Structures are given as C-alpha cells and as structure tokens.
Amino acid sequence: MSRNSKSEQERLSVDENSAHTGHQRGDGGEQPEVAGGGPPVIDWEAAMEHVGDDKELFEAVKESALEEIPRLYSSLLSAIDSGQQVDAQRLAHTIKGAARVIAATKTMLVSERIEQASAKGDLDIAKDSLEELNQVIEELVKTLSEE
C-alpha cells in the first residue's frame, strides 16, 4: 500500500473541505449558487475546527459575527445602491470572510456571488442577490442566537 505524498494529502484535504463549504476546486470562476435545501446554515463541525474545539472561543467569535455581519450587510446595501463598485466588492469579501470563520456556508456562497459580480462591475447582479443575502443572514442570526 502506498502512502500519499504531502501534496496529494493537501489536495485531498482541500477536496474534503470543498464538500463542507460547497466550493469546488477549479470551478473556473463560476458563480456559486445556493439552491433550496443546499448547504447548511452553519457547518458546525468545521466551525468548531476553526476554533480548535474551544467552545469559549466559538462563543466570542459567534458574538462578533452576530454584530459584524448585519452591520456589514447594511453598508453593502448602501454601497450597491450608490453604485460604489469597489466598496461593494470589499464589503462582500469581508462578509464572506466573517462567515467563513463560523463556517456559515450559505452566507459565504451568496456573499461570494455578490463579490464576484461587483468585481466584474455588474452591480445589477449584485443587487439582485441582496435579498437572498439578507435572507441567509437572517437565518444565520436566528441559528446563532438559538445556539
């Protein structure tokens, strides 16, 4: 039986993580989609891995996310409404990063779609995704508040 090389192990790890986050390796820049019944609101296993299974740390991160993500969404809404492409891209990216820390898969996917559209200068597509982002953030806040 042969052992996997380090690079092969890293690839396998990335592929396993892709299954948890809904991202695929080498997707060619396609926009991520959130389908009905798609990824979980939070991948709890990944969320706890991100904080080294430290429940106190997760609580702190969770509280930060509960405060930061809705605030960032409000700023994103303003940026898109006023046609500020660069700010919209940066804010969507920041939401995606904040969501990634707590493994909020749906929020990551929709914010990534908005980030990509903003990067291409297509604020109409970004604007079309705002309601969906609002819904997944509301779902995220509810889920985190119940935890």
N, C-alpha and C positions, 0 to 999 in steps of 0.2 A: 504494500500500500504506500503510495507516495504522499509526501506532505505538500501542502500548498505553499507556494512562495509567498513572501511578505506582500508583494503587490497583488497577488491573487487573493490573499486574505482580506486586504483592504478593499478590493473590488467587491468581494462577497459581502463585506460589512456595509458598503455603500448600497448595494442592491437590497440588503435586508432593511436598511433604513429607508430606502425608497418605498418599500412596501408599507412602512408605517406612516409616511408623510404624504403619500400619493404622488411623489415626484418620481420621474423615471430618468435613468441615465440616458444621455444622448437623445433628448427629446426634440432636438432640432429647433429649440426656441418656441415650440408650440405653446399657446396659452393654456394654462391649467384650467380645468373645469371642475365645478362642484356639482355633482349630479345628486338627485334626490336619493337619499339613503346612502350616499357616498361615504367619505371618510368620517371618522368620529369627530365630535366637537373637540375632544382632547384625547390624545393617545397617552393614557395615564402611565403606562409602562415607560415610554420614552420621557415623559415629563419628570418622573422620579429619577430616571437615569441621569437626566441633565443636572440634577442637584445632588447626585451621589446618594440617593435614597435618604436624604436628610429632610425629614418632614418639617422641621422648623424653618429650614431654608426655603422649602417649597412654599410655606405659608407666607414668608416675606416676599418671594417672587410673585406669588399669586396676588397679594395685596397691591403690589406695584403695577401689575398688569391690569387689575381692576380699575386703577386710577388712570394709568397712562393710555391704554388702548382707546377708550372712549374719547379722551381729550385729543389724541392724535387724529381720530376719525373726524372730529369736528373741524380741526384745522385742514384736513384733507378735503373735506366738503367745500370749505371756503376757497381753498386753492384751486380746485377744479372749477367752481362757479365763477371765479375771477380770471380763469384762463392761464393760471401760473403753472405751466408745464413742469418746470424744474422742481418747484416746491411740491407739486403733486407727486412726482416720481420719488422724491426724497421721503415724503411723508408715508407713502405706500410702502416703501422699502423699510422704513422704521417700524411701521405696524407689523410687517412681515417678520422682522427680527424679534420684536417683543412677543409675538405669537409663537415664534419658534422656541423661545426659552421655555414656554409652558406646554409645548407640543400641541398647540391649538391648530390642528390640521386644516379645518375649513377656513379659518381666518387667514392662515398662511396662503392658501391657494387663491382665495379671492383677492387678497391684497397684492399678491404677485401678478395676477392678471391686470390689476389697475396700474401697478408699477410698469409692467411691460408696455401697456397701451400708452402711458404717459411718456415713456422713453421714446416711443415712436412718434410722439406728437399727436396722438389720436385721443384727445380728451373726450370726444363723443363716446368712444368705447369705455373709457374710464368712467365717465358719468353714468353710462348705462349699468355699470357694475356697482355703483354706490349703494343702491337699495339692497342688493344681495349682501354686500359687506356689512351694512347696518344690521341686517337680519342675523348674520352669523356672529356678529359682535354681541348682539342682544342675547343670543343663545349661549355664547361663551360666558357672558357676565352672569347669566342665570345659573349655568352649570358650576362656575367657580363659587358663586355665592352660596350654593347648596352644599358645597364640599366642606 
